[in-house]
Amino acid sequence: MAVKFYTVGDLVMHLSEAKRGGTLERLSKDIGRTDLLILDECNCCSEPLQTATRAEVS
């Protein structure tokens, strides 16, 4: 299982940078391949989980 974690602010920043850099479609596909997308609106986690495999999630 592919898991991605973003704070909402970080995701907006990544999307904006990808749009300016011409890589928005690639980022969109990368996020689309994710099985579980976790968005932290309150910035509660200090060390974000970027990608995890099924073994790491279990």
QUITAMO-V114898 format. One record per residue. N is the residue number from 1. RES is the residue in three letters. PHI is phi in whole degrees, -180 to 180 (* if undefined). OMEGA is omega in degrees with one decimal (* if undefined). D_FIRST is the distance of its C-alpha to the first C-alpha in Angstrom with 2 decimals. Layout:
BEGIN
{{N;RES;PHI;OMEGA;D_FIRST} {N;RES;PHI;OMEGA;D_FIRST}}
END
This chain:
BEGIN
{{1;MET;*;177.1;0.00} {2;ALA;-90;-178.2;3.80} {3;VAL;-124;174.4;6.33} {4;LYS;-127;179.1;9.99} {5;PHE;-126;174.4;13.11} {6;TYR;-138;161.0;16.55} {7;THR;-77;-178.1;19.89} {8;VAL;-60;179.1;21.43} {9;GLY;-61;178.2;24.20} {10;ASP;-65;179.5;22.06} {11;LEU;-64;177.9;20.18} {12;VAL;-60;178.7;23.64} {13;MET;-62;179.2;24.95} {14;HIS;-62;179.4;22.27} {15;LEU;-65;179.0;22.88} {16;SER;-64;178.8;26.62} {17;GLU;-64;179.2;26.61} {18;ALA;-66;178.5;24.63} {19;LYS;-64;179.0;27.15} {20;ARG;-65;-177.9;30.06} {21;GLY;-87;179.3;28.75} {22;GLY;78;-177.8;28.10} {23;THR;-117;-177.0;24.35} {24;LEU;-62;179.8;23.21} {25;GLU;-63;178.7;22.05} {26;ARG;-65;178.4;19.86} {27;LEU;-64;178.8;18.32} {28;SER;-61;178.0;17.89} {29;LYS;-65;179.0;16.08} {30;ASP;-61;178.3;13.75} {31;ILE;-66;179.7;13.01} {32;GLY;-64;178.5;12.86} {33;ARG;-80;-178.8;10.00} {34;THR;-76;178.4;7.82} {35;ASP;-77;-178.6;5.88} {36;LEU;-140;178.4;7.60} {37;LEU;-111;-179.2;10.81} {38;ILE;-107;178.6;13.01} {39;LEU;-114;-179.9;16.66} {40;ASP;-99;-178.6;19.22} {41;GLU;-77;-174.5;22.57} {42;CYS;-98;-176.7;24.64} {43;ASN;56;-176.5;23.46} {44;CYS;-78;-176.2;22.98} {45;CYS;-101;-178.2;20.65} {46;SER;-84;179.1;22.52} {47;GLU;-122;-175.0;19.80} {48;PRO;-69;174.4;16.80} {49;LEU;-86;-176.6;13.24} {50;GLN;-83;-178.9;12.62} {51;THR;-148;178.5;9.26} {52;ALA;-135;174.9;7.16} {53;THR;-94;179.3;5.32} {54;ARG;-55;-179.0;4.57} {55;ALA;-64;-179.1;8.34} {56;GLU;-73;-177.9;9.06} {57;VAL;-79;-174.7;7.75} {58;SER;-64;*;9.54}}
END
